[in-house]
Amino acid sequence: MDLDGTPANPNILRADLALIGFGHVGRRFLTLLEDRRDHLLREFQLECRIVGIATASHGAVASLEGIDTRLATARRIAGQQLGSEATSIDVIRCLGRSNAALRVMVEATTLCITDGQPAIAYAEAALDCGCHVISANKGPVSFAYRRLSDLARRSQRSFLFEGAVMDGVPIFNLVREAMPAVTVTGFRGILNTTTQHILSAVEQGESFAEALARMQAEGIAESDPSLDTEGWDAAAKAAALANVLMDADMTPHAVEREAVTPATADAARTALKKGHKLRLVASAEGRDGNVRARVRLTEIAADALLATLPCSANALILSTDLLGEVAICQMGGDLTQTAYALFSDLATIARRRAASMLS
Ligand SMILES: NC(=O)c1ccc[n+]([C@@H]2O[C@H](COP(=O)([O-])OP(=O)(O)OC[C@H]3O[C@@H](n4cnc5c(N)ncnc54)[C@H](OP(=O)(O)O)[C@@H]3O)[C@@H](O)[C@H]2O)c1
């Protein structure tokens, strides 16, 4: 790149990115971006620069000349401040002033289950100043999908969130790109890895607390693990799926919900004696936007697909009008897959831009 960030080769597109939220997912995304830099150049003629990073308590940095991300990562690891007192909104506005061909806010802040904020406000601010939005956070899509997708359409920008449900497994891409004219009439699935792991572990005699502690140590559990155990994470995913795939306009609070508690261990072992598995199943059914969604502890016959999943797996079964039931499984999720979801959203934006230049 030249000093002003213009790629030396005029066929190369510059994408400036701001990372709002720089925890497990944000940092892994940055690593993946570095790792697949050559792929982005070769396949999408895309050269990415980070021009902003914002956190809740470690400060923020923004520079239209690009940020030395090695330094940002090192500072984060040392637990020091990233830099200025700038806010996330300052970083987003800085991104909005970039002259790059693509400006992308990469949002990976924690889910606020009360109202999805401030992530929704970040997405609105980014779209308002002409940036695309990609998010690993369930908040925006589960609380404000209709509003944000309308705003994105009006701004001719993308609002993408593949990582919000089943990490990098392409649920939304699958339906959008590969299932034209298909109506999704319902779904059921196991969407929360932490509770899936806990329920599998307590069947084997392990305690609820031990199984949860392992999920926290591996960075799989939410920062606030009650979001997993009380069913909120699954409810947010159910709302996201219902909003996007079934044209609902609901929030996680409209999803009927049950929790996995230490007492659930006994119920899981009792179910096992009957040849069943107790699992936290998220489901929805309905038509024309009139959708009922639930997250319920459900006893499943041991040979049913959802009961045969390993403890680290998630699965979603879509009920459709033209394709019958379509199942998609994720045999094991980790941070790389969530980071990949953001990466695939970035690739989608690059593809859409290339297609709009051709048409
Ligand atoms: N971890 C997973 O396996 C996984 C899988 C799928 C989806 N997700 C979703 O991805 C998102 C990020 O997860 P994570 O594991 O990376 O969480 P995390 O490690 O707790 O990191 C969250 C980051 O967001 C920052 N942050 C929180 N609130 C903020 C705010 N209001 N404004 C600006 N920055 C804020 C935090 O700042 P500080 O550093 O100052 O705390 C931190 O940098 C979550 O929404 C999560 O549900 C995670």
The ligand as a Gaussian input file, in Angstrom:
#p B3LYP/6-31G(d) Opt

LIG

0 1
 N      -17.036000     -16.829000      22.397000
 C      -17.760000     -17.554000      21.522000
 O      -17.493000     -18.745000      21.310000
 C      -18.860000     -16.907000      20.747000
 C      -19.549000     -17.655000      19.772000
 C      -20.549000     -17.040000      19.012000
 C      -20.883000     -15.718000      19.267000
 N      -20.223000     -15.033000      20.266000
 C      -20.629000     -13.664000      20.506000
 O      -19.551000     -12.786000      20.151000
 C      -19.552000     -11.651000      21.000000
 C      -18.167000     -11.500000      21.615000
 O      -17.871000     -12.655000      22.366000
 P      -16.460000     -12.792000      23.110000
 O      -16.365000     -14.205000      23.533000
 O      -15.388000     -12.186000      22.274000
 O      -16.712000     -11.859000      24.384000
 P      -15.589000     -11.203000      25.310000
 O      -14.343000     -11.999000      25.275000
 O      -16.238000     -10.930000      26.620000
 O      -15.254000      -9.815000      24.579000
 C      -16.188000      -8.799000      24.463000
 C      -15.492000      -7.549000      23.981000
 O      -16.485000      -6.528000      23.820000
 C      -16.073000      -5.384000      24.576000
 N      -17.280000      -4.689000      24.988000
 C      -18.253000      -5.113000      25.830000
 N      -19.212000      -4.188000      25.921000
 C      -18.843000      -3.176000      25.117000
 C      -19.415000      -1.921000      24.795000
 N      -20.575000      -1.521000      25.327000
 N      -18.753000      -1.121000      23.918000
 C      -17.574000      -1.502000      23.381000
 N      -16.978000      -2.686000      23.646000
 C      -17.615000      -3.496000      24.505000
 C      -15.262000      -5.941000      25.725000
 O      -14.465000      -4.910000      26.271000
 P      -13.421000      -5.205000      27.492000
 O      -12.269000      -5.908000      26.824000
 O      -13.045000      -3.884000      27.986000
 O      -14.175000      -6.057000      28.448000
 C      -14.468000      -7.002000      24.992000
 O      -13.394000      -6.416000      24.303000
 C      -20.650000     -11.883000      22.041000
 O      -21.800000     -11.176000      21.678000
 C      -20.889000     -13.374000      21.973000
 O      -22.220000     -13.721000      22.306000
 C      -19.224000     -15.580000      20.987000

